[in-house]
Amino acid sequence: MTPADFRRIALSLEGAEEGSHMGAVDFRVGGRIFATLAMVEQGYGNLMITPQLQAEFIAERPDLFQPVFGGWGRNGATHIRLAPADEDTLRGALVTAWKLRVEKNKKPGSKSPAKRSGKPIAPSEKSSQPRALRRSKKP
């Protein structure tokens, strides 16, 4: 996969928009970041997931996933190596990060515009691989 594939898939998710943070491309839903191309020069896309999901992704596919360095990584920010990733895995990872962000936006106290709109948001497509990512699919 390539940065263009990462961008295409991220922007295919309902409500997703491309933005920029500290000079890096990011992808947001409800005004909040769920993924970035901050380390694209090193061959990575970045996902904003939970530490628990990060551990599951790494355990299942250590060839693709690794924590972002430092505190960001300890909080769940996760690299995905783009070149060896396949479409289903990249899509599943992005849907997982997107869905977590949508759910967090709905929580009380969220400053998210998506929460205020009351408009339901759903991914345009589902992924089937790998197992740890299957939980990201809608019922």
Phi, psi and omega in degrees: 000163184233169174302326178295322177294316178304311180300312181302313182292314180302316182284349177281347181280136186303131178082356182287140178225148176272139178218197179215139178221119179054040176082003181248147176292134174227165179234130187233154168226132184062028178081003184241143185286134172240344179200158178216165169245040184294335182238035183298329179297333178267003177091015184248148158255159181237140181241140176259095181236187179272158176302324179295313178295322177303313180299320178294316180299315181294318180298321182280323183222069180296342177286341183248323189249144172204153180292147169293147183299143171077208185298325178302314180295320178297335179268004174112350178297128191228132173281146165236126178287119187287313187304313181275354182287148174258166184302313182297317181293315179297315179298315180299319179295316179293320177297320178300310180297318180298312183296318177301318180294317178300314180297318179294323179298332182279345183293148177304139180089355178291141178268009187289134173299329180297321179296316182292330183287333183070007183278126178292144181235134180220148178295148181285336180217160180248158177249158180243355185223159338281184185305313182299335181273345184298332180296343181283348182287146177288148180294000000 
